[in-house]
Amino acid sequence: MLREIQRNLPSHVRTWIDDKELLLGEELESSIRDAIRFDTDFVVIFIGPESVRSKWVMRELSWALDRESEIGRIFVLPVLLDERSWTELPEFFQGRKYLLCSDFSEVGVRDFAKRLADDLFGLLSRYSSVATNTHSLEREDAAKREARVRRLAKKIADNQLSPREEVRLTKERLELIVSSLEPLRKVELLVLYELIHGKFRGKTTMGDIEDAQVLQVEFRMAKMGVVTHNIQWSARPFPDLQDRYGLGNKRQQVRDVFLEKIKELTEVERREMFSGIEIFKCSFRDSVL
């Protein structure tokens, strides 16, 4: 029934269901708890005889309620499948408004999916429209956003050879990742693109790259003049792109899947995605001048 509801939701409503999203070998508790904290705007809990008896579902509900308390807004949305089961939930939870889903026919499921989508849209509109609200969906804490992006990027990087749809690198996911990078990390990612696919492709020899201690970059971004950025190339270049943001999983390597997707963008799209950063010069040196 849950799958039928999912299939009837409009395409702009993206769902996260653990048995579909989790990869083989992932640790269940930490993965689901992180997904609740970082990957979802709302948690919809379906209340029926099986769920109220499930210690696992009750644990997920507890994590979701903790997250709701943390962000200070509605986060847990109950859907009632069986009225008797509602009375078996903690008393403090029973005062909530719920959506009733009791008609499991094809028409009933389709009607419920529409009601659920309408309610979700209404809640999103309420919270995203209040720009000054510190708990608004648009004001996600930077550290949590970084963790969320790192988890997404790592899944993409680790599964690039045969990606499932939920970890395929789309333009929207690339935009989310790039927008979350610090300015200098954006510069470093763009430099890698320009070295491999862009304006500096073929202009440096393998000897230059292997012998270099420093990669010196001259660039310009909004409200700044030309800036020189020295990257300690020989030690371990771009560690933040790999470790903090999940863009690579091997020593001295940012996964090609991200650079290939950047290559697919038009020049205008690339400039917009990288906040207008322009790389002027890129050279390998034996030491910092």
C-alpha positions as CSV (number, residue, x, y, z in Angstrom):
1,M,0.0,0.0,0.0
2,L,2.9,2.4,0.8
3,R,4.3,1.8,-2.6
4,E,1.0,2.6,-4.2
5,I,0.8,5.9,-2.3
6,Q,4.3,6.7,-3.4
7,R,3.5,6.0,-7.0
8,N,0.5,8.3,-6.9
9,L,2.4,11.3,-5.4
10,P,3.3,14.1,-7.9
11,S,6.8,14.0,-9.2
12,H,7.9,17.1,-7.2
13,V,7.3,15.2,-4.0
14,R,10.5,13.3,-3.4
15,T,10.3,10.4,-0.9
16,W,12.9,8.5,1.2
17,I,12.0,5.0,2.1
18,D,14.7,3.0,3.9
19,D,14.5,-0.3,2.1
20,K,14.8,1.6,-1.2
21,E,17.4,4.2,-0.3
22,L,19.8,2.3,1.8
23,L,22.7,0.6,0.1
24,L,23.9,-3.0,0.7
25,G,26.1,-3.1,3.8
26,E,25.1,0.2,5.3
27,E,24.6,0.4,9.0
28,L,20.8,0.7,9.5
29,E,20.5,2.7,12.7
30,S,23.0,5.5,11.9
31,S,21.9,5.7,8.2
32,I,18.2,6.0,9.0
33,R,18.8,8.5,11.9
34,D,21.0,10.6,9.6
35,A,18.4,10.5,6.9
36,I,15.8,11.8,9.4
37,R,18.1,14.6,10.5
38,F,19.6,15.7,7.2
39,D,17.7,14.3,4.2
40,T,14.1,15.0,4.9
41,D,11.8,18.0,5.3
42,F,9.1,15.9,7.0
43,V,8.6,12.4,8.3
44,V,5.3,10.7,7.5
45,I,4.5,7.9,9.9
46,F,1.8,5.4,9.1
47,I,0.0,4.2,12.2
48,G,-1.4,0.7,12.1
49,P,-1.4,-2.5,14.2
50,E,2.1,-3.5,12.9
51,S,3.7,-0.1,13.3
52,V,2.6,0.4,16.9
53,R,4.0,-3.0,17.9
54,S,7.3,-2.4,16.1
55,K,10.1,-1.3,18.3
56,W,12.0,-0.1,15.2
57,V,9.2,2.1,14.0
58,M,8.8,3.6,17.5
59,R,12.5,4.2,17.6
60,E,12.2,6.1,14.3
61,L,9.3,8.1,15.7
62,S,11.4,9.1,18.7
63,W,14.3,10.3,16.4
64,A,11.8,12.2,14.3
65,L,10.3,13.9,17.4
66,D,13.8,14.8,18.6
67,R,14.4,16.5,15.3
68,E,11.1,18.3,15.5
69,S,12.0,19.7,18.9
70,E,15.4,20.7,17.6
71,I,14.1,22.7,14.6
72,G,11.0,24.1,16.3
73,R,8.4,23.4,13.7
74,I,6.0,20.6,12.5
75,F,8.1,17.7,11.3
76,V,6.3,14.5,12.1
77,L,3.1,13.9,10.1
78,P,0.9,11.0,11.3
79,V,-1.2,9.0,8.9
80,L,-3.8,6.8,10.6
81,L,-4.6,3.4,9.0
82,D,-6.4,1.9,11.9
83,E,-8.3,4.0,14.6
84,R,-7.7,1.5,17.4
85,S,-4.0,1.7,16.9
86,W,-4.0,5.5,17.6
87,T,-4.9,4.8,21.3
88,E,-1.8,2.7,21.6
89,L,0.6,5.6,20.9
90,P,2.1,7.8,23.7
91,E,-0.6,10.0,25.1
92,F,1.2,13.2,24.3
93,F,1.2,12.3,20.6
94,Q,-2.5,11.6,20.4
95,G,-3.4,15.2,20.5
96,R,-2.1,15.7,17.0
97,K,-4.1,16.2,13.8
98,Y,-3.7,13.2,11.5
99,L,-4.7,12.2,8.0
100,L,-7.0,9.2,7.8
101,C,-6.2,6.6,5.2
102,S,-8.8,3.8,5.4
103,D,-9.9,3.3,1.8
104,F,-7.2,1.0,0.2
105,S,-8.9,0.8,-3.2
106,E,-7.1,2.2,-6.2
107,V,-9.3,5.3,-6.2
108,G,-9.0,5.7,-2.4
109,V,-5.2,5.5,-2.5
110,R,-5.0,8.0,-5.3
111,D,-7.3,10.4,-3.4
112,F,-5.2,10.0,-0.3
113,A,-1.9,10.7,-2.2
114,K,-3.4,13.9,-3.5
115,R,-4.5,15.0,0.1
116,L,-1.1,14.2,1.4
117,A,0.7,16.1,-1.3
118,D,-1.6,19.1,-0.8
119,D,-0.8,19.1,3.0
120,L,2.9,18.8,2.3
121,F,2.8,21.7,-0.1
122,G,0.9,23.8,2.4
123,L,3.4,23.2,5.1
124,L,6.4,23.9,2.9
125,S,4.8,27.2,1.7
126,R,4.2,28.2,5.3
127,Y,7.8,27.6,6.5
128,S,9.7,28.6,3.4
129,S,7.9,31.9,3.1
130,V,9.1,33.2,6.5
131,A,12.6,34.2,5.5
132,T,13.4,35.7,9.0
133,N,12.4,32.5,10.9
134,T,15.6,30.9,12.1
135,H,13.8,27.5,11.8
136,S,12.8,28.1,8.2
137,L,13.6,25.4,5.7
138,E,15.8,27.9,3.9
139,R,17.9,28.5,7.0
140,E,19.3,25.1,7.5
141,D,22.3,25.1,9.9
142,A,25.6,25.1,7.9
143,A,27.1,22.1,9.7
144,K,24.0,20.0,9.1
145,R,23.8,21.0,5.5
146,E,27.4,20.1,5.0
147,A,26.8,16.7,6.6
148,R,23.7,16.2,4.4
149,V,25.6,17.1,1.2
150,R,28.6,14.9,2.2
151,R,26.4,11.9,2.6
152,L,24.7,12.5,-0.8
153,A,28.0,13.2,-2.5
154,K,29.7,10.1,-1.0
155,K,26.8,7.9,-2.2
156,I,27.2,9.3,-5.7
157,A,31.0,9.0,-5.7
158,D,30.9,5.4,-4.3
159,N,28.3,4.2,-6.8
160,Q,29.3,6.0,-10.0
161,L,29.8,2.8,-12.1
162,S,26.2,1.6,-11.9
163,P,24.2,4.3,-10.1
164,R,20.7,3.6,-9.0
165,E,18.2,6.4,-9.7
166,E,18.3,7.7,-6.1
167,V,22.1,8.2,-6.3
168,R,22.4,9.3,-9.9
169,L,24.2,12.6,-10.3
170,T,21.6,15.0,-11.7
171,K,22.1,18.6,-12.5
172,E,19.9,19.5,-9.5
173,R,22.0,17.3,-7.1
174,L,25.2,18.8,-8.6
175,E,23.8,22.3,-8.0
176,L,23.0,21.4,-4.4
177,I,26.6,20.1,-3.8
178,V,28.4,23.0,-5.5
179,S,26.2,25.6,-3.7
180,S,27.2,24.1,-0.4
181,L,30.9,24.5,-1.0
182,E,32.9,27.2,0.7
183,P,34.2,29.8,-1.9
184,L,37.7,28.4,-2.1
185,R,36.4,24.9,-2.4
186,K,34.4,26.1,-5.4
187,V,37.6,27.5,-6.9
188,E,39.4,24.2,-6.4
189,L,36.7,22.2,-8.0
190,L,36.5,24.6,-10.9
191,V,40.3,24.4,-11.3
192,L,40.1,20.6,-11.5
193,Y,37.5,20.9,-14.2
194,E,39.5,23.5,-16.2
195,L,42.7,21.3,-15.9
196,I,40.9,18.1,-17.1
197,H,38.2,19.3,-19.4
198,G,38.5,23.1,-19.8
199,K,40.8,25.9,-20.8
200,F,44.0,24.4,-19.3
201,R,43.5,20.9,-20.8
202,G,46.7,19.7,-22.5
203,K,48.7,22.8,-21.5
204,T,50.6,21.0,-18.7
205,T,52.8,17.9,-19.0
206,M,52.6,14.9,-16.7
207,G,56.2,15.9,-15.6
208,D,54.9,19.3,-14.5
209,I,52.1,17.7,-12.5
210,E,54.2,14.9,-10.9
211,D,57.1,17.2,-9.9
212,A,55.1,20.1,-8.7
213,Q,54.9,21.1,-5.0
214,V,52.4,23.9,-5.5
215,L,49.5,24.6,-7.9
216,Q,49.1,28.4,-8.1
217,V,45.7,29.7,-9.3
218,E,44.7,33.2,-10.2
219,F,40.9,33.8,-10.2
220,R,38.2,36.4,-9.7
221,M,34.9,36.2,-8.1
222,A,32.0,38.6,-7.3
223,K,33.1,41.8,-5.4
224,M,36.7,40.8,-5.5
225,G,39.6,41.6,-7.7
226,V,42.1,39.0,-9.0
227,V,43.1,36.7,-6.2
228,T,46.1,34.2,-6.1
229,H,45.4,30.9,-4.3
230,N,48.2,28.5,-3.7
231,I,47.3,24.8,-3.3
232,Q,49.9,22.5,-1.7
233,W,49.8,20.0,-4.5
234,S,52.3,17.4,-3.5
235,A,51.1,16.9,0.1
236,R,47.5,16.0,-0.6
237,P,45.6,18.3,-2.9
238,F,41.9,19.1,-2.3
239,P,41.4,17.2,0.9
240,D,38.4,19.2,1.9
241,L,36.6,18.4,-1.3
242,Q,37.1,14.7,-0.6
243,D,36.8,14.5,3.2
244,R,34.5,17.3,4.2
245,Y,32.2,17.3,1.1
246,G,32.4,13.6,0.0
247,L,33.5,14.3,-3.6
248,G,36.2,11.6,-3.6
249,N,37.1,8.3,-1.9
250,K,40.7,7.7,-2.9
251,R,43.9,9.5,-2.0
252,Q,44.5,12.6,-4.1
253,Q,41.4,12.0,-6.2
254,V,38.1,13.8,-6.7
255,R,35.8,11.4,-8.5
256,D,35.4,12.0,-12.3
257,V,31.7,11.7,-12.1
258,F,31.4,15.3,-10.7
259,L,33.8,16.7,-13.3
260,E,31.9,14.9,-16.1
261,K,28.6,16.4,-15.0
262,I,30.2,19.9,-14.9
263,K,31.4,19.3,-18.4
264,E,27.8,18.8,-19.5
265,L,26.8,22.3,-18.4
266,T,26.7,25.2,-20.8
267,E,29.1,28.0,-20.1
268,V,26.3,30.2,-18.7
269,E,25.1,27.3,-16.5
270,R,28.6,26.7,-15.2
271,R,29.2,30.4,-14.4
272,E,25.9,30.6,-12.5
273,M,26.6,27.4,-10.6
274,F,30.0,28.6,-9.6
275,S,28.9,32.0,-8.5
276,G,30.6,33.7,-11.5
277,I,34.1,32.6,-10.5
278,E,36.5,32.9,-13.3
279,I,39.9,31.2,-13.4
280,F,42.5,33.3,-15.3
281,K,45.8,31.4,-14.7
282,C,46.8,28.0,-13.4
283,S,50.5,26.9,-13.1
284,F,52.4,24.2,-11.3
285,R,55.5,25.3,-9.3
286,D,58.2,23.6,-7.3
287,S,57.6,26.0,-4.4
288,V,55.5,29.0,-3.3
289,L,57.0,32.1,-4.9
